[in-house]
Amino acid sequence: MTHAWHDITPGSRLPMEFTTVIEIPRGSNVKYELEKTTGLLKLDRILYSSVHYPANYGFIPQTLAEDDDPLDVLVLCQEPVSPLTIVYARAIGLMTMIDSGKKDHKLLAVALDDPEYNAFQEAAELPIHRLNLIRRFFQDYKLLEGKTVEVDELQPAEAAKPIILEALERYSDQRRKGFPVYRRN
């Protein structure tokens, strides 16, 4: 069986174009998350707040972010994409959050195979309302859980490059050392 985090290639045009494995379809209020031991998706929770994901949400395989999870990606495209679907994407921006005291980077990307979005090169080219919806979602989605999240302003595509390269390197280093045995929460 293929493991979605370890066995899928992150892409051949890194760092700005990459493979994304979708966990959560746009419009969902169900938080699925990669189960690190199996590579399958698990139900993490139903969102407590009356919000839904403003974009397809997933990760770049073979990356390890500062929060000890694969690097998060919001993929803009016309349609919700089914979980565990591979989407080829390009970074157009970076949003950094502080969640539970840890930096949590979110790449903003466009699906390369979607003609409505694939021409965008920078997040600033998108309608401001779309960007406000994305930022507001992350400010609000944990409020009714009694948690707060700090969300920085959206940064340009170039800011994503070192974050992606660092996450690829962090994953490679950890893979050489061996990943810890993950236990179910």
Buried (B, 14 or more C-beta within 10 A) or exposed (E): EEBBBBEBEBBEEBBBBBBBBBBBBBEBBBBBBBBBEBBBBBEBEEBBEEBBBBBBBBBBBBBBBBBEBBBBBBBBBEEBBEBBBBBBBBBBBBBBBEBEEEEBBBBBBBBBEBEEBBEBBBBEEBEEEBBEEBBEBBBBBBEEEEEEBEBEEBBBBEBBBEBBEBBBEBBEEEEEEEEEEEEEE
